[in-house]
Amino acid sequence: MMADRFVTLAYGNGGRLMRELIEDVFLRHLGNPGFDGSEDAAHVPLPEGDVLVTTDGFTVQPLEFPGGDIGSLAVHGTVNDLAVCGAIPAYLSLSAFIEEGFEFGRLERLVVSMAEAARLCGVRVAAGDTKVLKRGEGGGVYFATTGLGVRRHGLRLGLGEIREGDRLLVSGPVGDHGTAVLLAREQFGLSGHLASDAASVLPLTRPLLDLPGVRFMRDPTRGGIATVAHELARATGCSVRLHGPSIPVRDAVRSVCEILGFDPLYLACEGRVVAVVAAEAAQEALEAWRAVPSGRSAALIGEIAAGPVQVVLATELGGERLLDELEDDPLPRIC
């Protein structure tokens, strides 16, 4: 282990210190038979099926928050993008951008969290890279990941599969991640015990892959379920009608939003799935989710309906209001 307490620019110069950083922090926890740092490229054998690839970057502040941290979030966020497309994730690549002065103990804690999340998701890190940024040029540490997964031949999921009359489901309460990160920043003098929902959604997506009538899945991250609804409206040329009283929102999330003027429908989730299914399959999909611990609060929340391209929310008072498309970013650096 390095004798230094903090990362310096020398750890990015390609020499001994950089080798020690890679070996003692990253390979020590993320290394596997396919990732030993000795080659510039890795061979990744894949099972039969359609290969899917995704890439993402993670800049959340604070780096550690109730329910997760940037390390586990980087794994879950990448795995989830593959999972909602019907793929089984297999491999990740990792680029770490570390700011000069970052504490080694904290860096290792984040990498350990990442390794544990990868183990639980059944994915391996197959390639990686590190860069050290000058002090003031980063937010402590950024992670960029690419994920590789395999989807079985013939599985059709996508915006083009959606039909008028289809139903919208959400797998659990919305807005937990955005609110938990907001509270962790302590910018508004608020505190609470709410935890992020950050987690793998594989237990939620796998039960739906063999269910006829499943059209589309999405993890509602930045912009929340309102942004997913607008994406659906634009893609289908239809109205998306949401039933407000059916959308699960925790009391703590609702209270914070009322105090600060946020709408939980626009807040990020990191462990939820929005699914569009045929009307005749909605109840079976709902029961499949509710049989999974992370889906016990799953709900039917709306439908794809004839009408202009818009998102309409039915309110508890029996009225309706249009949900505008998100313009400003209410909570930057959320993932």
C-alpha positions as CSV (number, residue, x, y, z in Angstrom):
1,M,0.0,0.0,0.0
2,M,1.2,3.5,-0.8
3,A,2.8,5.4,2.1
4,D,1.2,8.7,1.0
5,R,-2.1,9.7,2.5
6,F,-3.3,11.7,-0.5
7,V,-3.1,11.3,-4.2
8,T,-0.6,13.5,-5.9
9,L,0.0,14.3,-9.6
10,A,2.9,11.8,-9.5
11,Y,0.3,9.0,-9.3
12,G,-0.7,9.8,-12.9
13,N,2.8,10.0,-14.5
14,G,2.9,6.4,-15.8
15,G,5.7,5.3,-13.4
16,R,6.1,3.4,-10.2
17,L,3.5,5.4,-8.2
18,M,0.9,5.0,-10.9
19,R,1.6,1.2,-11.0
20,E,1.2,1.1,-7.2
21,L,-2.1,3.0,-7.4
22,I,-3.5,0.6,-9.9
23,E,-2.2,-2.5,-8.2
24,D,-2.8,-1.6,-4.6
25,V,-6.2,0.0,-5.0
26,F,-8.0,-1.0,-8.2
27,L,-6.6,-4.4,-9.1
28,R,-6.5,-5.4,-5.4
29,H,-10.3,-5.2,-5.3
30,L,-11.5,-5.3,-8.9
31,G,-8.9,-7.8,-10.4
32,N,-10.1,-11.1,-11.8
33,P,-8.7,-13.7,-14.2
34,G,-9.7,-11.4,-17.1
35,F,-8.4,-8.2,-15.6
36,D,-4.9,-8.2,-14.3
37,G,-3.6,-4.9,-15.7
38,S,-1.0,-6.5,-17.9
39,E,-2.6,-6.0,-21.3
40,D,-4.0,-2.9,-23.2
41,A,-7.1,-4.9,-24.2
42,A,-9.1,-7.8,-22.8
43,H,-10.7,-10.8,-24.4
44,V,-14.3,-11.1,-23.2
45,P,-16.0,-14.3,-24.2
46,L,-19.8,-13.9,-24.4
47,P,-22.7,-16.3,-24.6
48,E,-24.9,-16.6,-27.6
49,G,-27.3,-13.7,-28.2
50,D,-27.4,-10.0,-29.2
51,V,-24.6,-8.0,-27.7
52,L,-25.6,-4.7,-26.1
53,V,-23.2,-1.9,-25.0
54,T,-23.8,1.2,-22.9
55,T,-21.6,3.9,-21.4
56,D,-22.1,6.4,-18.6
57,G,-20.3,8.9,-16.4
58,F,-20.8,9.5,-12.7
59,T,-20.1,12.8,-10.9
60,V,-22.5,12.7,-8.0
61,Q,-22.0,15.1,-5.0
62,P,-21.6,14.1,-2.2
63,L,-19.5,11.1,-3.2
64,E,-21.1,9.1,-0.3
65,F,-24.8,9.4,0.6
66,P,-27.3,7.3,2.5
67,G,-27.9,4.1,0.6
68,G,-24.9,4.2,-1.6
69,D,-21.8,6.0,-3.0
70,I,-20.3,6.9,-6.4
71,G,-18.6,3.5,-6.5
72,S,-21.7,1.3,-6.2
73,L,-23.7,3.9,-8.2
74,A,-21.3,3.5,-11.2
75,V,-21.9,-0.2,-11.3
76,H,-25.7,-0.1,-10.7
77,G,-26.2,2.7,-13.2
78,T,-24.4,0.8,-16.0
79,V,-25.9,-2.6,-15.1
80,N,-29.4,-1.0,-15.0
81,D,-29.1,0.5,-18.5
82,L,-28.4,-2.9,-19.9
83,A,-31.0,-4.6,-17.7
84,V,-33.9,-2.5,-18.9
85,C,-33.0,-3.3,-22.5
86,G,-33.4,-7.0,-21.7
87,A,-29.8,-7.8,-21.5
88,I,-27.9,-9.8,-18.8
89,P,-24.8,-7.7,-18.0
90,A,-21.5,-9.4,-18.2
91,Y,-18.5,-7.0,-18.3
92,L,-17.7,-3.4,-17.3
93,S,-14.8,-1.1,-18.2
94,L,-13.8,1.6,-15.7
95,S,-12.1,5.0,-16.1
96,A,-11.3,6.8,-12.9
97,F,-10.5,10.5,-12.8
98,I,-9.0,11.3,-9.4
99,E,-8.3,14.8,-8.2
100,E,-5.0,15.7,-6.7
101,G,-5.3,15.7,-2.9
102,F,-8.0,13.0,-2.8
103,E,-7.5,10.8,0.3
104,F,-6.4,7.3,-0.5
105,G,-8.5,5.8,2.3
106,R,-11.6,7.3,0.8
107,L,-10.7,6.2,-2.7
108,E,-10.2,2.6,-1.5
109,R,-13.5,2.7,0.3
110,L,-15.3,3.7,-3.0
111,V,-13.5,1.0,-5.0
112,V,-14.4,-1.7,-2.4
113,S,-18.0,-0.6,-2.7
114,M,-17.7,-0.8,-6.5
115,A,-16.3,-4.3,-6.2
116,E,-19.0,-5.5,-3.9
117,A,-21.7,-4.1,-6.2
118,A,-20.1,-5.8,-9.2
119,R,-19.9,-9.1,-7.4
120,L,-23.6,-9.0,-6.4
121,C,-24.6,-8.1,-10.0
122,G,-22.5,-10.9,-11.5
123,V,-20.4,-8.6,-13.7
124,R,-16.6,-8.4,-14.0
125,V,-14.4,-5.4,-14.7
126,A,-12.6,-6.3,-17.8
127,A,-10.5,-3.1,-18.5
128,G,-9.7,0.1,-16.8
129,D,-7.7,3.3,-16.8
130,T,-6.8,6.0,-14.2
131,K,-6.1,9.7,-14.7
132,V,-5.0,12.2,-12.0
133,L,-6.4,15.8,-12.4
134,K,-4.9,18.9,-11.0
135,R,-6.4,20.2,-7.7
136,G,-9.5,22.2,-8.4
137,E,-10.2,20.5,-11.8
138,G,-12.5,17.7,-10.4
139,G,-15.0,16.9,-7.7
140,G,-12.7,14.5,-5.8
141,V,-13.3,11.5,-8.1
142,Y,-15.3,10.9,-11.3
143,F,-16.0,7.4,-12.7
144,A,-16.8,6.6,-16.3
145,T,-18.0,3.1,-17.2
146,T,-18.9,1.1,-20.2
147,G,-21.0,-2.0,-19.9
148,L,-21.4,-5.1,-22.1
149,G,-24.3,-7.5,-21.9
150,V,-26.2,-10.1,-23.9
151,R,-29.8,-10.2,-24.8
152,R,-31.4,-13.4,-26.2
153,H,-32.2,-13.4,-29.9
154,G,-35.7,-12.4,-30.8
155,L,-36.5,-10.5,-27.6
156,R,-38.2,-7.3,-28.8
157,L,-38.2,-4.3,-26.4
158,G,-38.2,-0.7,-27.4
159,L,-40.1,2.5,-28.0
160,G,-41.2,1.2,-31.4
161,E,-43.1,-1.7,-29.7
162,I,-45.5,0.5,-27.7
163,R,-49.2,0.7,-28.7
164,E,-52.1,2.9,-27.8
165,G,-53.9,1.4,-24.8
166,D,-50.7,0.0,-23.2
167,R,-50.3,0.5,-19.5
168,L,-47.5,2.1,-17.5
169,L,-46.1,0.5,-14.3
170,V,-43.5,1.7,-11.8
171,S,-41.6,-0.8,-9.6
172,G,-41.6,1.3,-6.4
173,P,-41.6,4.7,-4.7
174,V,-40.1,7.5,-6.8
175,G,-37.8,10.3,-6.0
176,D,-35.8,8.5,-3.2
177,H,-32.4,8.9,-4.8
178,G,-32.8,12.6,-5.6
179,T,-34.1,13.4,-2.2
180,A,-31.5,11.4,-0.3
181,V,-28.7,13.1,-2.2
182,L,-30.3,16.5,-1.6
183,L,-30.5,15.9,2.1
184,A,-26.9,14.6,2.2
185,R,-25.7,17.9,0.8
186,E,-27.1,19.8,3.9
187,Q,-27.6,22.9,1.8
188,F,-31.1,23.7,3.1
189,G,-30.8,22.9,6.8
190,L,-32.8,19.7,6.4
191,S,-32.0,16.3,7.7
192,G,-33.6,12.9,7.7
193,H,-33.1,9.1,7.4
194,L,-34.2,8.6,3.8
195,A,-31.9,6.3,1.8
196,S,-31.3,6.3,-1.9
197,D,-33.0,3.5,-3.8
198,A,-29.7,2.9,-5.7
199,A,-29.5,-0.8,-6.6
200,S,-29.4,-3.3,-9.4
201,V,-32.8,-3.6,-11.2
202,L,-31.9,-7.1,-12.5
203,P,-34.3,-8.7,-10.0
204,L,-37.1,-6.6,-11.5
205,T,-36.3,-6.9,-15.2
206,R,-35.6,-10.7,-15.4
207,P,-39.2,-11.7,-14.3
208,L,-40.6,-9.7,-17.2
209,L,-38.4,-11.0,-20.0
210,D,-40.5,-14.1,-20.6
211,L,-43.9,-12.3,-20.1
212,P,-45.8,-11.7,-23.4
213,G,-47.0,-8.1,-23.7
214,V,-44.0,-6.4,-22.2
215,R,-43.1,-3.6,-24.7
216,F,-40.5,-1.3,-23.0
217,M,-38.5,-0.7,-19.8
218,R,-36.6,2.3,-18.6
219,D,-34.8,3.2,-15.4
220,P,-36.1,6.7,-14.5
221,T,-32.8,8.4,-13.5
222,R,-32.2,12.1,-14.2
223,G,-35.6,13.8,-14.8
224,G,-37.5,11.1,-13.1
225,I,-40.7,9.4,-14.3
226,A,-42.0,12.7,-15.8
227,T,-39.1,12.7,-18.2
228,V,-39.7,9.1,-19.1
229,A,-43.4,9.9,-19.8
230,H,-42.4,12.7,-22.1
231,E,-40.1,10.4,-24.0
232,L,-42.9,7.9,-24.4
233,A,-45.3,10.6,-25.7
234,R,-42.8,11.9,-28.3
235,A,-41.9,8.4,-29.5
236,T,-45.5,7.2,-29.8
237,G,-47.3,10.4,-30.9
238,C,-49.8,9.8,-28.2
239,S,-50.8,11.3,-24.9
240,V,-49.4,9.7,-21.7
241,R,-51.9,9.8,-18.9
242,L,-50.6,9.4,-15.4
243,H,-52.8,8.7,-12.4
244,G,-51.3,10.8,-9.6
245,P,-52.8,9.1,-6.6
246,S,-51.5,5.7,-7.8
247,I,-47.9,6.9,-8.1
248,P,-46.0,5.7,-5.0
249,V,-44.1,8.5,-3.2
250,R,-42.7,8.2,0.3
251,D,-44.0,10.7,2.9
252,A,-40.5,11.9,3.6
253,V,-39.9,12.6,-0.1
254,R,-43.3,14.4,-0.4
255,S,-42.5,16.5,2.6
256,V,-39.1,17.6,1.4
257,C,-40.5,18.4,-2.0
258,E,-43.3,20.5,-0.5
259,I,-40.9,22.5,1.6
260,L,-38.4,23.2,-1.2
261,G,-40.8,23.4,-4.1
262,F,-39.7,20.3,-6.0
263,D,-41.9,17.8,-7.8
264,P,-41.1,14.2,-6.9
265,L,-42.1,13.1,-10.4
266,Y,-39.0,14.9,-11.8
267,L,-36.5,13.6,-9.2
268,A,-34.0,10.8,-10.0
269,C,-34.5,7.2,-9.1
270,E,-31.5,4.8,-9.3
271,G,-33.2,1.4,-8.5
272,R,-36.6,1.7,-10.1
273,V,-38.1,0.6,-13.4
274,V,-40.9,2.1,-15.5
275,A,-42.4,-0.6,-17.8
276,V,-44.9,-0.3,-20.6
277,V,-47.0,-3.4,-21.1
278,A,-50.1,-4.5,-23.0
279,A,-53.3,-3.9,-21.0
280,E,-53.9,-7.7,-20.8
281,A,-50.5,-8.3,-19.3
282,A,-50.5,-5.5,-16.8
283,Q,-51.8,-7.4,-13.8
284,E,-49.4,-10.4,-14.4
285,A,-46.5,-8.0,-14.7
286,L,-47.5,-6.2,-11.5
287,E,-47.8,-9.5,-9.6
288,A,-44.3,-10.6,-10.9
289,W,-42.8,-7.4,-9.5
290,R,-44.6,-7.6,-6.2
291,A,-43.2,-11.0,-5.6
292,V,-39.7,-9.5,-5.6
293,P,-38.5,-7.6,-2.5
294,S,-37.6,-4.5,-4.4
295,G,-40.9,-4.5,-6.2
296,R,-43.4,-4.9,-3.3
297,S,-44.7,-1.3,-3.8
298,A,-45.0,-1.6,-7.6
299,A,-48.1,0.1,-9.0
300,L,-50.0,0.7,-12.2
301,I,-49.7,4.4,-12.8
302,G,-51.0,5.3,-16.2
303,E,-51.6,4.5,-19.9
304,I,-50.8,5.4,-23.5
305,A,-53.9,7.1,-24.8
306,A,-55.1,8.7,-28.1
307,G,-54.6,12.4,-28.1
308,P,-52.0,15.1,-28.6
309,V,-48.3,14.6,-27.7
310,Q,-48.4,15.5,-24.0
311,V,-48.3,14.2,-20.5
312,V,-51.4,14.6,-18.4
313,L,-51.5,14.0,-14.6
314,A,-54.8,13.2,-13.0
315,T,-54.8,14.7,-9.5
316,E,-56.2,13.6,-6.2
317,L,-58.9,16.2,-6.4
318,G,-60.3,14.8,-9.6
319,G,-58.7,17.4,-11.9
320,E,-56.0,17.2,-14.5
321,R,-52.8,19.2,-15.2
322,L,-50.2,19.0,-17.9
323,L,-46.7,18.0,-16.9
324,D,-44.2,20.2,-18.7
325,E,-41.0,18.8,-20.0
326,L,-38.0,19.5,-17.7
327,E,-36.1,22.6,-18.6
328,D,-33.8,23.6,-15.7
329,D,-31.8,21.0,-13.7
330,P,-33.2,21.2,-10.2
331,L,-30.5,19.0,-8.7
332,P,-27.2,19.0,-10.6
333,R,-24.6,16.4,-10.0
334,I,-27.2,13.8,-8.9
335,C,-25.6,10.8,-10.5
